[in-house]
Amino acid sequence: MASAPGSNVIAFLNNYRTNIVRGFYARFRRHTPEIYSNETTEAIWGLVARQTVLALELTNNPGIWNRHIGPVALRAMVDVHITLAWILMDSEQRSREYIRYGLGQEKLLIEQLKDDVKTSPSTRKKRLGRAITSKRRWLESQLLEWAIEVNVGAWSGKSVREMAQEAGCDRLYKFAYVPLSGAAHSMWQSVGRHNMSYCANPLHKFHRVPILTSFDPDPRYLYKSARHLSRTYLLISQRLDLPAKVPLPARYFRRNNPFFADED
């Protein structure tokens, strides 16, 4: 009996997800946690987990493999990799800075919510109160609120470009981070290309009009996410000496995908 249309794609995606998860745990289970510097382990592996989940979510949602949403997800993955690569250059100090900055931002949000309560109607006050309580519990489960400093600048004290250069990710920054930022920040090089078109009336001097474009799913976005995830898995394996026999996601994708032939 012939397989149902699309069944080979579904089978591949299921197996590919398994490959991704196996690759994550093959490395994590070999890692020895930093008992006396738990922030180091938590920051590094939290970022690897974030990268892994972003790749998994792309496999679950073929509808976002397009020029509108695909670049936004890929930009987040590039951001994760640059951040992780920079932290790994001085793991203990930079992991602490990364986490403390995030806690400071949460503390700032709590204070802003408290201010909002003062001018909110009673029904909203209750919802805000529950949100504030939940956020404070999470915050103080890590560090007492009074001891948390709020930093309104960049957490690393550097631009992403500077971090990328120092971490050896200069090409990734120039050819992935910057181009993908156009879509992530809705800049003209993205909006002008995908959300505008020339007016059909020649008397209107070829001015542009907005269009609501729709694109079919393009598996190349999924493949690109596999490459970014593979780059992160390789980084962890090399920097922390965590070899894994599980094929890298990009290699598994090239060899098994039903979309296109093996590519370099």
Secondary structure, DSSP 4 states (H G I P E B T S, - for coil): -PPPTTHHHHHHHHHHHHHHHHHHHHHHTTPPP-TT-HHHHHHHHHHHHHHHHHHHHHHH-GGG-STTTHHHHHHHHHHHHHHHHHHGGGHHHHHHHHHHHHHHHHHHHHHHHHHHHHTS-HHHHHHHHHHHHHHHHHHHTTS-GGG-----S-TTSS-HHHHHHHTT-HHHIIIIIHHHHHHHTT-HHHHHHHSEEE-S-GGGTT-EEE--------HHHHHHHHHHHHHHHHHHHHHHT----SPPHHHHHHHH-SSS----
